[in-house]
Amino acid sequence: MLALRLRELREDKDRTQAEIAEILRITRACYSMYESGKRQVSYEALDILADYYKVSIDYLLGRQEEKAIQLSEEETELLKKFNSLDNRGKQNILALVNIEFSRANSKAK
């Protein structure tokens, strides 16, 4: 499962094996063996790949079907602030987000 997930994630990001190998500081041939299942991925490499693809290690290993979204520091801070608001504050923020989302979608058309 790991080999398949690594390939799918790499292709989804339109990256080459050489580019991912460079991130991991290994050779392309070594990375190719990860994707073919001929070599085990180190814990360090799993950690780097999970961060790079913004998924959990459990997702990479096939223990979880859904990609867990890892939030950036900015997104985490925004979520904390939103959660600290009362219901009225949350409704105001959601209304503003919906307005901005509608504007962005109308410009994209």
C-alpha positions as CSV (number, residue, x, y, z in Angstrom):
1,M,0.0,0.0,0.0
2,L,2.8,2.4,0.9
3,A,4.4,2.1,-2.6
4,L,1.1,2.8,-4.3
5,R,0.4,5.8,-2.1
6,L,3.8,7.3,-2.7
7,R,3.4,7.0,-6.4
8,E,-0.2,8.4,-6.4
9,L,0.8,11.4,-4.2
10,R,3.9,12.2,-6.3
11,E,1.9,12.1,-9.5
12,D,-0.9,14.2,-8.0
13,K,1.7,16.9,-7.4
14,D,3.3,16.4,-10.8
15,R,6.7,15.7,-9.4
16,T,9.3,13.3,-10.7
17,Q,11.0,10.6,-8.7
18,A,14.2,12.7,-8.9
19,E,12.5,15.7,-7.3
20,I,11.2,13.7,-4.4
21,A,14.5,11.9,-4.0
22,E,16.2,15.3,-3.7
23,I,13.8,16.3,-0.9
24,L,14.7,13.1,0.9
25,R,18.4,13.5,0.1
26,I,18.6,10.1,-1.4
27,T,19.2,8.9,-5.0
28,R,16.4,8.6,-7.5
29,A,17.2,4.9,-7.8
30,C,16.6,4.5,-4.0
31,Y,13.4,6.4,-4.2
32,S,12.3,4.3,-7.2
33,M,12.7,1.2,-4.9
34,Y,10.4,2.8,-2.4
35,E,7.7,3.1,-5.1
36,S,8.2,-0.4,-6.3
37,G,8.1,-1.9,-2.8
38,K,11.6,-3.3,-3.1
39,R,13.0,-1.2,-0.2
40,Q,11.6,-0.1,3.1
41,V,11.1,3.6,3.8
42,S,12.9,4.9,6.8
43,Y,10.9,6.5,9.6
44,E,12.7,9.8,8.9
45,A,11.6,9.6,5.2
46,L,8.0,8.8,6.2
47,D,7.9,11.8,8.4
48,I,9.3,14.1,5.6
49,L,6.9,12.7,3.0
50,A,3.9,13.0,5.3
51,D,4.8,16.7,5.9
52,Y,5.5,17.3,2.2
53,Y,2.2,15.8,1.0
54,K,0.3,17.1,4.0
55,V,-1.1,13.6,4.9
56,S,-0.7,11.4,8.0
57,I,1.8,8.6,8.2
58,D,-1.2,6.3,8.8
59,Y,-2.5,7.4,5.4
60,L,0.9,6.6,3.8
61,L,0.9,3.2,5.4
62,G,-2.6,2.4,4.4
63,R,-4.0,2.3,7.9
64,Q,-6.3,5.2,7.1
65,E,-8.3,5.7,3.9
66,E,-8.9,9.4,4.2
67,K,-6.1,11.8,3.7
68,A,-5.7,13.7,7.0
69,I,-5.2,17.3,6.3
70,Q,-2.3,18.9,8.2
71,L,-2.8,22.5,8.8
72,S,-0.2,25.2,8.6
73,E,0.7,27.3,11.6
74,E,-1.4,30.1,10.2
75,E,-4.4,27.9,9.6
76,T,-4.1,26.4,13.1
77,E,-4.0,29.9,14.7
78,L,-7.0,30.9,12.7
79,L,-9.0,27.9,13.7
80,K,-8.1,28.4,17.4
81,K,-9.3,32.0,17.2
82,F,-12.5,31.0,15.4
83,N,-13.2,28.3,18.0
84,S,-12.8,30.9,20.8
85,L,-15.6,33.1,19.4
86,D,-19.2,33.0,20.6
87,N,-21.9,31.9,18.2
88,R,-22.6,35.4,16.9
89,G,-18.9,35.9,16.2
90,K,-18.7,32.6,14.4
91,Q,-21.8,33.4,12.3
92,N,-20.2,36.8,11.3
93,I,-16.9,35.1,10.2
94,L,-18.8,32.5,8.2
95,A,-20.9,35.2,6.5
96,L,-17.7,37.1,5.6
97,V,-16.1,33.9,4.3
98,N,-19.1,33.1,2.1
99,I,-19.1,36.6,0.6
100,E,-15.4,36.4,-0.2
101,F,-15.8,32.9,-1.6
102,S,-18.6,34.0,-3.8
103,R,-16.5,37.0,-5.1
104,A,-13.6,34.7,-5.8
105,N,-15.8,32.2,-7.7
106,S,-17.4,35.0,-9.8
107,K,-14.0,36.4,-10.8
108,A,-12.8,32.9,-11.8
109,K,-15.7,32.5,-14.3
